[in-house]
Amino acid sequence: MVVRGLGWLVVSMMVLGSAQAREYRYSDAHLHYVDFFQESAGMDELLKAMDAARIDQSMISGVSVAKKWHEDEPKRPRYYAGDDADAYWYSATDIYVAAALQKLPEPQRRRFHPFLTGFNPVDKNAAAHVERMLELYPGVWQGIGEVFTRHDDLTALTSGDTPRANNEALTLIYHLAAEHDMPVLVHSNITSKRERNPLYLAEIETPLRNHPHTRFIWAHAGTSMEIHRHQAQLDFLLPTLTRMLEAYPNLYIDLSWSVLQPYLLDDQGVPRAEWVALVERFPERFMLGSDVVGRFNSLGEQLHGFDPFLDALPAEVAQRVARDNFLAILPKPR
């Protein structure tokens, strides 16, 4: 009995040691070159952080809104939620990203996959902006997003109508994305801070159903840290994602930071078996993102935080999630 127990212990330690020995190469599927004030630490800092963290490739986008420093505020806010001043839609963010990339040598530029985001998602002129940017920078843009729709307090602070992922203006964007073979990264909260049900699910599910030829990346799987502060864990999230992945082959999930806990890992940092099983069932549909905004010192920390979960997956699946799935969703070379 003791020998048998020791045998199982040795096997368990060997498996654990094998998992711990893995060293992943990453693609970052969700990165903002600028912050909510359209400022950035710069491309040199970004490349340095990517190299240190073994990030080979990265999505890169601006931020579609700028935070106002209101004349009544004595101190400049550091984040969009820093005070009650508005945020407003800001199209020049795409220009900043394009300009930063154009200064890079070609080998470094090929590491980045720029997404267009500088448009108001409730304005039917948004599609015209995307068309103009595609013409101004031919061959540069590879996706659209992050599109801010339902987004915690940012929704309330942003001037104008409440953006929804199923509105008419975005319908034009989705058609355009399919025409140009570009994925769309959408932030659309699955619920509010108070409702313990998938209150806003229809807003993301309707375009998934109506645009089967458009590839959608659902940012944070519909979650947010603000929702977690009020509701902790959403019990309906896992079964909802399971059903939607079964129903919509054009749905992909961005597992950036707000999904890591309390979903992928428990309070002790142990991978949750039900989430491991979900990713194993849909091994090509999940990707990792840092969601950093303009500052890159935490880049490695954000992506390496997923390592315990990746280690619980088969090695081939883990590498798909860490690097390959994001690259596979990008436009095919023409």
C-alpha positions, -999 to +999 in steps of 0.1 A: +000+000+000+028+024+009+048+015-022+018+020-044+011+054-028+047+064-033+044+054-070+014+076-076+032+104-058+062+100-081+040+100-112+022+131-100+054+149-093+067+140-128+036+153-144+038+185-124+074+189-131+068+185-169+041+211-168+063+235-149+091+230-174+070+244-202+082+277-216+055+294-238+059+318-267+030+342-268+009+363-290-008+393-273-044+394-287-054+427-269-030+456-265-035+494-266-006+514-277-020+546-261-039+552-229-072+572-223-052+604-228-038+592-261-003+589-245+022+561-247+055+549-232+066+544-268+075+517-292+110+511-277+095+503-243+069+481-259+094+461-279+116+457-248+087+444-228+077+420-255+112+406-259+115+401-221+082+383-219+087+360-250+058+377-269+065+371-305+035+389-320+010+414-309-023+430-318-020+467-315-046+494-314-053+528-300-081+537-276-113+550-292-121+576-266-101+604-248-107+614-212-115+651-207-096+671-181-124+693-170-117+729-160-133+723-126-109+695-118-077+707-100-057+675-108-055+658-141-071+623-138-050+593-144-077+570-157-111+573-173-128+566-139-106+591-121-134+617-119-168+625-134-156+643-165-167+630-199-148+609-224-153+616-261-147+596-293-113+603-307-104+593-343-068+604-343-059+574-322-055+553-354-031+579-368-009+576-337-007+538-341+000+540-378+027+566-373+045+546-346+045+515-368+058+533-399+090+543-380+099+507-372+123+486-393+103+460-414+113+429-392+099+447-361+068+460-379+059+425-389+055+416-352+024+438-350-011+434-362-029+468-361-066+471-355-087+501-363-106+516-334-110+554-338-147+557-346-180+563-328-198+530-328-233+547-328-224+569-358-233+554-392-204+574-406-181+550-388-179+527-418-167+556-440-139+563-415-128+527-416-128+528-454-108+560-455-082+545-431-079+514-453-072+536-483-048+559-465-027+530-451-031+502-476-020+468-463-016+480-427-048+472-409-056+436-400-086+440-377-112+462-361-114+470-324-114+471-295-149+484-301-163+499-269-200+491-264-213+482-229-182+490-208-190+496-171-187+533-160-170+542-193-204+538-210-220+564-187-190+588-189-188+588-227-206+616-245-236+607-267-258+577-270-252+544-253-233+521-277-246+486-283-229+458-302-261+452-321-268+488-333-272+498-370-239+517-372-220+486-362-239+464-386-222+484-414-188+478-397-194+441-394-202+439-431-171+458-439-150+435-417-163+404-435-156+421-469-120+427-459-115+394-440-108+412-407-118+401-372-136+424-349-127+427-312-158+438-293-161+448-256-197+441-247-205+434-210-227+404-206-246+421-177-246+452-155-230+457-121-263+447-104-282+422-125-274+386-118-285+374-152-271+379-188-289+412-192-271+424-223-264+390-239-287+397-269-265+427-278-236+405-287-255+374-297-276+392-324-246+402-345-230+367-341-262+352-356-267+379-382-231+381-394-219+345-397-191+355-421-176+380-396-151+367-370-159+381-336-135+382-306-154+388-274-132+409-251-129+394-216-157+369-224-182+396-216-168+402-180-151+431-164-134+438-131-161+463-122-187+436-125-166+413-103-164+440-076-201+440-073-210+404-082-179+383-077-184+352-099-211+351-126-226+315-123-242+317-157-210+326-176-196+291-182-229+276-195-236+306-216-202+305-232-205+268-238-238+273-256-226+302-277-194+284-288-215+255-298-239+277-318-216+302-334-184+291-351-175+327-357-171+334-320-137+336-304-129+344-268-103+369-255-092+356-220-076+389-210-071+396-173-106+400-159-113+363-169-082+349-152-098+352-117-123+343-105-129+320-136-099+302-149-081+300-115-097+297-081-087+317-050-056+295-045-045+299-081-055+264-091-070+259-126-107+252-125-114+218-142-146+230-159-128+258-176-099+235-186-125+212-201-142+240-221-109+252-236-100+216-245-133+211-262-128+243-283-090+245-286-090+269-315-114+295-301-095+310-271-066+335-270-047+356-245-045+394-242-027+417-218-051+447-223-024+471-213-031+507-221-001+529-231+023+515-204+040+482-209+059+474-177+033+448-167+031+431-201+050+400-190+031+398-157-003+399-174+005+371-199+026+349-176-002+350-151-020+325-174+008+299-172-008+278-144-039+275-165-019+268-197+000+241-178-033+223-170-040+220-208-024+195-232+008+210-244-005+214-280-037+231-269-017+254-245+005+267-273-025+273-295-041+294-267-008+312-259+002+321-294-013+304-324-050+310-322-047+348-325-025+345-355-049+321-372-078+345-369-060+373-388-067+380-425-053+354-449-024+367-471-036+380-504 
